[in-house]
């Protein structure tokens, strides 16, 4: 197979959990999560080298919008006998380099899964001396910026920050990154089909509806493989905290979501990771999460605004779960009162689910005619707020409110887009900006 200049690009959307709050952590309840038109993009290129090696190949990853965000890895083979092997990933620690647990975990888990589904193609990378180059880019709405910066006409602006110090807006950048990187790897190594991730699958903005000409069984299986791999890698990197709604939205788009059984993502004590992945790859096991595709009705618009602060979601979730375990009766009494009780839960758990500043902002938004509901999505905190509005007329009033009374708040400019993970055609206008970055890596 000729891998010269072979390039694969995929994208995954951000999300806003607008109904469900901390209830989505419990499998007894559903949540409504809306996918957004803000996306993370991952491009992968096969780079053949003159010096061939049968022992290892290299992977270089560049997230060019951040400072010190380039990582290099070697992939070697651990021979198991009878021609079988396990790919072993190791970071090359250059001076000044950092670690990225999300990227490293995705690469490690993906390679082990790929080995089960397409071992011959993976072996070619060892035999032919072919490296992988990976470029990552995010739409600007995932990170806080000034109003002037948001108005600049540049799709992938530099954050002028390290990943550790950047202010996130809470749209699910980590989940979108994990999903897009998993998808690009699975597509590049022919584990899943491009046809399962094309825009044509979305008709009337709802996945798979009214497409009688398509065999959706293969589409469903490919997306289930991506869902499992992304959920597993994300939970492993993040410390196994969370319900998985953000990954599910990044794959399937806007949906009513019910979480998977947490124990299903934990290998048995006597099982190694490679065999655990094989159970899902061969279809003998799958996640029991439920994702029912829906869409925001016509004339309704989801608007998001950044408060330029950002919160640590895993930390907040952990503290709330600890409080629930220690004081379950109070949780059961509180859960029906939604916003005010979420605020109270935050006070009891010692985390700012709806801080006073956010309450004032949300209350002011709701007073504007045409704003149906508003809140802090997901785990709450100082992330972006959402407003669900009827028609687009209230948008200007909301912008005026932000400018006059809440000067630290900016309209992010993103909105609902019910599509999930997509294979990206190289004819898209922005693709050239991604492809230019490969020249820096070669």
Secondary structure, 3 states (H helix, E strand, C coil): CCCCCCEEEEEEEEEEEEECHHHHHCCCCCEEEEEEEEEEEEEEEEEECCCCCCCEEEEEEEECCCCCCEEEEEEEEEEEECCEEEEEEEECCCCCCCCCHHHHHHHHHHHHHHHHHCHHHHHHHHHCCEEEEEEEEECHHHECCCHHHHCCCCCCCCCCCCCCCCCECCCCHHHHHHHHHHHHHHHHCCCCCHHHHCHHHEECCEECCCCCCCCHHHHHHHHHHHHHHHHHHHHHHHCCCCCCHHHHHHHHCCEEEECCCHHHHCCCCCCCHHHHHHHHHCCCCCCCCEEEECCCCCCEEEEEEECCCCCCHHHHHHHHHHHHHHCHHHHHHHHHHHHHHHHHHHHHHCCCCCCHHHHHHHHHHHCCCCEEEEEECCCCCCCCEEEEEECCCHHHHHHHHHHHHCCCCEECCCCECCCCCEECCCCCCCHHHHHHCHHHHC
